[in-house]
Amino acid sequence: MIILLVMGFLILFGKKGLIDNYKMRQRVAELSTTNEQVLKENNKLKHEILLLRKDPKYIEQLARDDLGMVKKGDIIYRMSDENKP
């Protein structure tokens, strides 16, 4: 009887027991989700790299939006805050 209790305890709480197996399955599920997110981000970045290498219009748009650059012939409007108290 004691041997059966010890075996049951080892099956449940041992190093490769049921509880450890359950925790490992949860960890694998978390890692799979994280892995999918990283893969999506990598694909997005690869696409952006291709655009930066081959699409001059994309580069121009980034320069205009992020760096505030303008090209020759553009009209620039500046708004002043003179009316604010």
Backbone as JSON Lines, residues from 0, in Angstrom:
{"i":0,"aa":"M","n":[0.82,-1.2,0.0],"ca":[0.0,0.0,0.0],"c":[0.87,1.27,0.0]}
{"i":1,"aa":"I","n":[1.92,1.28,0.78],"ca":[2.83,2.42,0.85],"c":[3.51,2.63,-0.5]}
{"i":2,"aa":"I","n":[3.84,1.53,-1.16],"ca":[4.49,1.63,-2.47],"c":[3.54,2.31,-3.46]}
{"i":3,"aa":"L","n":[2.27,1.97,-3.41],"ca":[1.3,2.59,-4.31],"c":[1.15,4.09,-4.01]}
{"i":4,"aa":"L","n":[1.16,4.47,-2.75],"ca":[1.07,5.89,-2.39],"c":[2.3,6.65,-2.88]}
{"i":5,"aa":"V","n":[3.47,6.05,-2.73],"ca":[4.71,6.69,-3.19],"c":[4.69,6.83,-4.7]}
{"i":6,"aa":"M","n":[4.28,5.77,-5.38],"ca":[4.2,5.83,-6.84],"c":[3.19,6.89,-7.3]}
{"i":7,"aa":"G","n":[2.05,6.97,-6.65],"ca":[1.05,7.98,-6.98],"c":[1.58,9.38,-6.75]}
{"i":8,"aa":"F","n":[2.3,9.57,-5.64],"ca":[2.9,10.87,-5.35],"c":[3.92,11.24,-6.43]}
{"i":9,"aa":"L","n":[4.75,10.29,-6.83],"ca":[5.75,10.55,-7.87],"c":[5.11,10.84,-9.22]}
{"i":10,"aa":"I","n":[4.03,10.14,-9.51],"ca":[3.35,10.37,-10.78],"c":[2.76,11.79,-10.83]}
{"i":11,"aa":"L","n":[2.21,12.24,-9.72],"ca":[1.62,13.58,-9.68],"c":[2.66,14.69,-9.54]}
{"i":12,"aa":"F","n":[3.58,14.52,-8.6],"ca":[4.46,15.63,-8.24],"c":[5.92,15.42,-8.63]}
{"i":13,"aa":"G","n":[6.24,14.34,-9.29],"ca":[7.62,14.06,-9.67],"c":[8.13,15.02,-10.73]}
{"i":14,"aa":"K","n":[9.41,14.87,-11.06],"ca":[10.05,15.77,-12.02],"c":[9.34,15.75,-13.38]}
{"i":15,"aa":"K","n":[8.91,14.58,-13.8],"ca":[8.18,14.48,-15.06],"c":[6.75,14.01,-14.81]}
{"i":16,"aa":"G","n":[6.18,14.49,-13.72],"ca":[4.83,14.1,-13.33],"c":[3.78,14.88,-14.07]}
{"i":17,"aa":"L","n":[2.55,14.63,-13.69],"ca":[1.41,15.26,-14.36],"c":[1.38,16.77,-14.17]}
{"i":18,"aa":"I","n":[1.69,17.23,-12.98],"ca":[1.67,18.67,-12.73],"c":[2.76,19.37,-13.53]}
{"i":19,"aa":"D","n":[3.95,18.77,-13.54],"ca":[5.06,19.34,-14.31],"c":[4.72,19.34,-15.8]}
{"i":20,"aa":"N","n":[4.1,18.29,-16.27],"ca":[3.69,18.19,-17.67],"c":[2.67,19.28,-18.01]}
{"i":21,"aa":"Y","n":[1.73,19.54,-17.13],"ca":[0.73,20.58,-17.33],"c":[1.38,21.95,-17.42]}
{"i":22,"aa":"K","n":[2.31,22.23,-16.53],"ca":[3.01,23.52,-16.55],"c":[3.82,23.69,-17.83]}
{"i":23,"aa":"M","n":[4.44,22.62,-18.28],"ca":[5.22,22.69,-19.51],"c":[4.33,22.95,-20.72]}
{"i":24,"aa":"R","n":[3.16,22.36,-20.75],"ca":[2.23,22.6,-21.86],"c":[1.78,24.06,-21.9]}
{"i":25,"aa":"Q","n":[1.53,24.62,-20.71],"ca":[1.18,26.04,-20.65],"c":[2.33,26.9,-21.16]}
{"i":26,"aa":"R","n":[3.54,26.58,-20.76],"ca":[4.71,27.35,-21.19],"c":[4.9,27.25,-22.71]}
{"i":27,"aa":"V","n":[4.69,26.07,-23.27],"ca":[4.81,25.88,-24.72],"c":[3.76,26.72,-25.44]}
{"i":28,"aa":"A","n":[2.55,26.78,-24.91],"ca":[1.49,27.6,-25.52],"c":[1.87,29.08,-25.49]}
{"i":29,"aa":"E","n":[2.4,29.54,-24.37],"ca":[2.83,30.94,-24.27],"c":[3.95,31.24,-25.27]}
{"i":30,"aa":"L","n":[4.91,30.33,-25.37],"ca":[6.03,30.54,-26.29],"c":[5.58,30.51,-27.74]}
{"i":31,"aa":"S","n":[4.6,29.68,-28.04],"ca":[4.07,29.63,-29.41],"c":[3.4,30.95,-29.79]}
{"i":32,"aa":"T","n":[2.65,31.5,-28.86],"ca":[2.0,32.79,-29.11],"c":[3.05,33.88,-29.31]}
{"i":33,"aa":"T","n":[4.05,33.9,-28.45],"ca":[5.12,34.89,-28.58],"c":[5.85,34.71,-29.9]}
{"i":34,"aa":"N","n":[6.1,33.48,-30.27],"ca":[6.8,33.18,-31.52],"c":[6.0,33.69,-32.73]}
{"i":35,"aa":"E","n":[4.7,33.5,-32.72],"ca":[3.86,33.99,-33.82],"c":[3.92,35.51,-33.92]}
{"i":36,"aa":"Q","n":[3.9,36.19,-32.77],"ca":[3.98,37.65,-32.78],"c":[5.32,38.11,-33.34]}
{"i":37,"aa":"V","n":[6.39,37.45,-32.97],"ca":[7.72,37.82,-33.46],"c":[7.82,37.57,-34.96]}
{"i":38,"aa":"L","n":[7.26,36.48,-35.44],"ca":[7.27,36.19,-36.87],"c":[6.51,37.25,-37.66]}
{"i":39,"aa":"K","n":[5.35,37.69,-37.14],"ca":[4.58,38.74,-37.81],"c":[5.39,40.04,-37.86]}
{"i":40,"aa":"E","n":[6.04,40.38,-36.75],"ca":[6.85,41.59,-36.7],"c":[8.02,41.49,-37.68]}
{"i":41,"aa":"N","n":[8.65,40.32,-37.77],"ca":[9.76,40.11,-38.71],"c":[9.29,40.29,-40.15]}
{"i":42,"aa":"N","n":[8.15,39.73,-40.47],"ca":[7.62,39.87,-41.84],"c":[7.31,41.33,-42.16]}
{"i":43,"aa":"K","n":[6.76,42.05,-41.19],"ca":[6.47,43.47,-41.38],"c":[7.77,44.25,-41.63]}
{"i":44,"aa":"L","n":[8.8,43.94,-40.86],"ca":[10.08,44.63,-41.03],"c":[10.75,44.26,-42.35]}
{"i":45,"aa":"K","n":[10.63,43.0,-42.76],"ca":[11.19,42.61,-44.06],"c":[10.51,43.38,-45.19]}
{"i":46,"aa":"H","n":[9.19,43.53,-45.08],"ca":[8.46,44.28,-46.1],"c":[8.92,45.74,-46.12]}
{"i":47,"aa":"E","n":[9.11,46.32,-44.95],"ca":[9.57,47.71,-44.9],"c":[10.99,47.84,-45.46]}
{"i":48,"aa":"I","n":[11.84,46.87,-45.22],"ca":[13.2,46.89,-45.78],"c":[13.14,46.87,-47.3]}
{"i":49,"aa":"L","n":[12.28,46.02,-47.85],"ca":[12.13,45.97,-49.32],"c":[11.65,47.31,-49.87]}
{"i":50,"aa":"L","n":[10.71,47.93,-49.17],"ca":[10.23,49.24,-49.61],"c":[11.34,50.28,-49.56]}
{"i":51,"aa":"L","n":[12.13,50.24,-48.5],"ca":[13.22,51.21,-48.37],"c":[14.29,51.01,-49.44]}
{"i":52,"aa":"R","n":[14.48,49.79,-49.87],"ca":[15.5,49.51,-50.89],"c":[15.02,49.83,-52.3]}
{"i":53,"aa":"K","n":[13.71,49.65,-52.56],"ca":[13.26,49.68,-53.96],"c":[12.18,50.69,-54.29]}
{"i":54,"aa":"D","n":[11.62,51.37,-53.31],"ca":[10.49,52.25,-53.6],"c":[10.83,53.71,-53.25]}
{"i":55,"aa":"P","n":[11.21,54.5,-54.25],"ca":[11.56,55.9,-53.98],"c":[10.39,56.72,-53.41]}
{"i":56,"aa":"K","n":[9.16,56.39,-53.82],"ca":[8.0,57.11,-53.31],"c":[7.83,56.88,-51.81]}
{"i":57,"aa":"Y","n":[8.09,55.66,-51.36],"ca":[8.0,55.35,-49.93],"c":[9.06,56.12,-49.15]}
{"i":58,"aa":"I","n":[10.26,56.17,-49.7],"ca":[11.34,56.91,-49.04],"c":[10.99,58.4,-48.97]}
{"i":59,"aa":"E","n":[10.45,58.93,-50.05],"ca":[10.05,60.34,-50.06],"c":[8.98,60.61,-49.01]}
{"i":60,"aa":"Q","n":[8.01,59.71,-48.94],"ca":[6.92,59.87,-47.96],"c":[7.47,59.86,-46.53]}
{"i":61,"aa":"L","n":[8.4,58.95,-46.26],"ca":[9.01,58.91,-44.92],"c":[9.78,60.2,-44.64]}
{"i":62,"aa":"A","n":[10.52,60.68,-45.62],"ca":[11.29,61.9,-45.43],"c":[10.36,63.08,-45.15]}
{"i":63,"aa":"R","n":[9.25,63.14,-45.84],"ca":[8.31,64.24,-45.64],"c":[7.62,64.14,-44.28]}
{"i":64,"aa":"D","n":[7.15,62.95,-43.94],"ca":[6.38,62.79,-42.7],"c":[7.27,62.82,-41.46]}
{"i":65,"aa":"D","n":[8.34,62.06,-41.47],"ca":[9.16,61.91,-40.26],"c":[10.19,63.01,-40.1]}
{"i":66,"aa":"L","n":[10.76,63.48,-41.19],"ca":[11.84,64.46,-41.1],"c":[11.41,65.87,-41.46]}
{"i":67,"aa":"G","n":[10.19,66.03,-41.95],"ca":[9.69,67.36,-42.29],"c":[10.36,67.95,-43.52]}
{"i":68,"aa":"M","n":[10.88,67.11,-44.38],"ca":[11.55,67.6,-45.58],"c":[10.53,68.0,-46.63]}
{"i":69,"aa":"V","n":[10.93,68.92,-47.48],"ca":[10.09,69.37,-48.58],"c":[10.91,69.34,-49.85]}
{"i":70,"aa":"K","n":[10.23,69.3,-50.98],"ca":[10.97,69.34,-52.25],"c":[10.75,70.68,-52.9]}
{"i":71,"aa":"K","n":[11.56,70.95,-53.86],"ca":[11.53,72.23,-54.54],"c":[10.15,72.44,-55.17]}
{"i":72,"aa":"G","n":[9.6,73.61,-54.94],"ca":[8.3,73.94,-55.51],"c":[7.15,73.74,-54.53]}
{"i":73,"aa":"D","n":[7.39,73.12,-53.39],"ca":[6.33,72.96,-52.4],"c":[6.06,74.29,-51.71]}
{"i":74,"aa":"I","n":[4.81,74.5,-51.36],"ca":[4.43,75.7,-50.63],"c":[4.26,75.3,-49.17]}
{"i":75,"aa":"I","n":[4.91,76.06,-48.29],"ca":[4.88,75.74,-46.86],"c":[4.02,76.76,-46.15]}
{"i":76,"aa":"Y","n":[3.11,76.29,-45.34],"ca":[2.27,77.16,-44.52],"c":[2.69,76.99,-43.07]}
{"i":77,"aa":"R","n":[2.91,78.1,-42.39],"ca":[3.23,78.07,-40.97],"c":[2.11,78.77,-40.22]}
{"i":78,"aa":"M","n":[1.63,78.12,-39.21],"ca":[0.58,78.69,-38.39],"c":[1.23,79.3,-37.16]}
{"i":79,"aa":"S","n":[0.85,80.51,-36.84],"ca":[1.42,81.15,-35.66],"c":[0.42,81.12,-34.51]}
{"i":80,"aa":"D","n":[0.94,81.26,-33.32],"ca":[0.1,81.24,-32.12],"c":[-0.09,82.66,-31.58]}
{"i":81,"aa":"E","n":[-0.12,83.66,-32.44],"ca":[-0.23,85.05,-32.01],"c":[-1.58,85.35,-31.36]}
{"i":82,"aa":"N","n":[-2.63,84.66,-31.76],"ca":[-3.96,84.92,-31.24],"c":[-4.2,84.31,-29.88]}
{"i":83,"aa":"K","n":[-3.34,83.45,-29.45],"ca":[-3.52,82.83,-28.14],"c":[-3.08,83.77,-27.04]}
{"i":84,"aa":"P","n":[-3.83,83.81,-25.93],"ca":[-3.46,84.72,-24.83],"c":[-2.26,84.22,-24.06]}
